[in-house]
Each structure stands twice: as structure tokens, then as C-alpha cells.
């Protein structure tokens, strides 16, 4: 778990609140009883304030946060142990403060640190109580001495230990659940952000199509007519080819925008995903995108996996993921494609490459429209993949590290034609 700067500040503030509360309660106690002020206790509290000042200075320096927290917890446990000693050991009531340190360790540090804090609390408390009972540690003043049986002392020590570790266990369970929920919320927020961006892309692409598509088709058509009617030199023919090719490329980009934002009504059939993958690989080979530099591995041919869905949508998924993997390996490499049926409920489509990989920040933005990790990329292909997988109520998992390649896993709920029509009420 990451120790955050703001958590350390709250830890320091909470300590100051507890110390101040002890001062107030002590004043009230001595005022009500008529006893003289217990000065050693206040010397100890002043020391605690002084240490808090040092902690604040370290906090503002902004270095070694984890070490700072461990240091604070250790001295806090010593402080609490001294309070328990001054209060008469088992006769006092300050040993409940150990619990606050265990809670703080769970919130600010990690599960392991929580159990370490509980163990240290048990050791400090056990040594103090046993030492006072055996006479190794003298009472602060003789009036505190009380005759306890050995069984009573041991029983109280074990009860305290049990409470310390029970609190550690419960806090780890609660903070673990909270961290998991926080992570899920962050993922949900990211998904929502991507969907909002897709909606914006939809509006933009619709306007773009209306403004550019028809004039572009007219330009391309006119150039082709002129090419047939006019006798051109070799250089002029080459220029005509460039105009036509670039017009078609621009038209394809517009189509991608439209597919991403406003998908047309799809025709669903029983698909053989292995055959569909073969077709996509063949298209990439014929287009010169996939050449001898790349090796294709995996069980995609032998899996013989069928799925009820749209032929066009799955081709888009395969095409975009394969092109992305190829771009990640400009010098060549291995693409691994696996189709896995996971029980009766899910299928997994796994695409792996041994290319450049991605940093954490790149992974977080991978499916954002118009974001691309490649110079020549438009940031559309993977946004389309995300939208299609979302339409199928599936999810995408990405595993990647810089220099260690990327694995993208698409997990879809299993459905055959019969299951699909049963769910639709046919």
C-alpha cells in the first residue's frame, strides 16, 4: 500500500488531539480529587508535543514517509507504555491507547505493519506488567502497589494481547475492503470517462462525416473520371494514384469515427472465431502489414471456438488488436493468439506480443479516444475495441511493462444462438 502524505498529517493531528484530551482529563481528575498536579505525567506530555513538532518538520521536508510513520509509531508505543507505567500498570486505564496505534498502522501503512504494531504493543505491555509484578520494574510510587495473583496478571496480559491482534485483524479486513472498493470506484470512474469521451467523439464524427464525406467522395470520383478521359504521363499517373489513395485513406478514417460513435445495426450469426482470425491475418499479410518479420503462435486454429455475434465487430476487434501488437514490434517479433473457453460462462480472447510494452500511465489511457502511444496512431482503433466489448457486456484486462511486451485479454460472457434467443424471449 502507498503511504500518502495527507495520511501522515492526519496521523500527527490525531496524536495531538489525543495528547490534549489526556491533559484535559488529567486536570479534571486531579481537580476533582484535590491531589497535587502529577508533574511527571506532564513532562511526558510536553515531550510528546516536542516530538510532534519534530514529526511536523519531517513531514514538511517531504522525504521517507514510510520511515517517518514507523518512527512515530515506535515512539508512540514507548510513550503509551510510560503512561501505563505512571498510571500504575494494571491499575491504570491508559493501555487502551495501544489500540489507536494499531488502527493508525492499518490506515497509514500496511497489513504487515498492523500486525507488527500489535506484536510490539503486546511485547511492551507484557514486559511492563510482568516486570512490575515480579518487582524487576519498581512502581512509580509505593501507593500504586497492589497484590495481584499470578493468574490474574497472566489473564490480563493474554486478554490485552487477544484484543490487540483482534483489532489488527478487523482493521486489516476493513481497510482491505475499503482499498478494494476504492480501486473499483477508480476503475468505474475511468470507464465512465472513456464513455463520455466516446460520446463526444460520436458528436464530432457525425459532424465530420456530414462536412467531409460527400465532398471527399466527389473529389475522388472526379479524379478517377479525369484519369480515364485524359492522357497522362507516368509522373501524372503517379500523382493521380496518390490523390485517390489518400482520399480512400481519409474516407476510411471517417468510417472509423462513425463505427466508434454510432455503430450501425449489426447482423448476428454463429461465428467460427478461428476462421475469422485466419481471414483477418490473411488480410494483414496481403496488405503488407504482417510480413516475415512476425511469427504467429497460439491455439487460435485448434480451439475451434464458436460464438454468437457480429462478423464485422469481431473482425474489427481482431484487426485493431493485431495491428496494435505489430506496431509495438517495429523490428519484428512474436504475436500469440489464444482462444480459451472458461467453463460454461465465459470465453477469453488473449493477444500477446513481445514488443515495447507500456508504462502505467500509458495503460491507464490505452482505450481513450484520440490517444495513441504510437506517432502515426490516431487513437481510434482500441477505442472501437473497447466500445464493442462493452456492447457485449464484456471486459478487457491489460498486462504490460516497459520492455516486456503486452498481453490484452478480452473476456466475454459466453453465448450461443440458442442462449441468445432464449434471453431475448424468442
Buried (B, 14 or more C-beta within 10 A) or exposed (E): BEBEEEBBBEBBEBBBEBBEEBBEEBEEEBEEEEEEEBEEBBEBBEEBEEBBEEBBEBBEEEEEBBEBBBBBBBBBBEBBBBBBBBBBBBBBEBBEBBBBBBBBBBBBBBBEBBBBBBBBBBEBBBBBBBBBBEEEBEBBEEEBBEEBEEEEBBEBBEEBBEBBBEBBBBBBEEBEEEEEEEEEEEEEEBBEEBEEBBEEBBEBBBEBBEEBBEEBEEBBEEBBEEBEEEEEEEEEEEEBEEBBEEBEEBBEBBEBBBBBBEBEEEEBEEBBBBEBBBBBBEBBBEEEBBEEEBEBEBBBEEBEBBBBBBBEBBBBBBBBBBBBBBBBBEEEBBBBBBBBBEEEEBBBBBBBBBBBBBEEEBBBBBBBBEBBBEEEBBBBBBBBBBBBBBEBEBBBEBBBEEEEBBBBBBBBEBBEBEEBEEEEEE
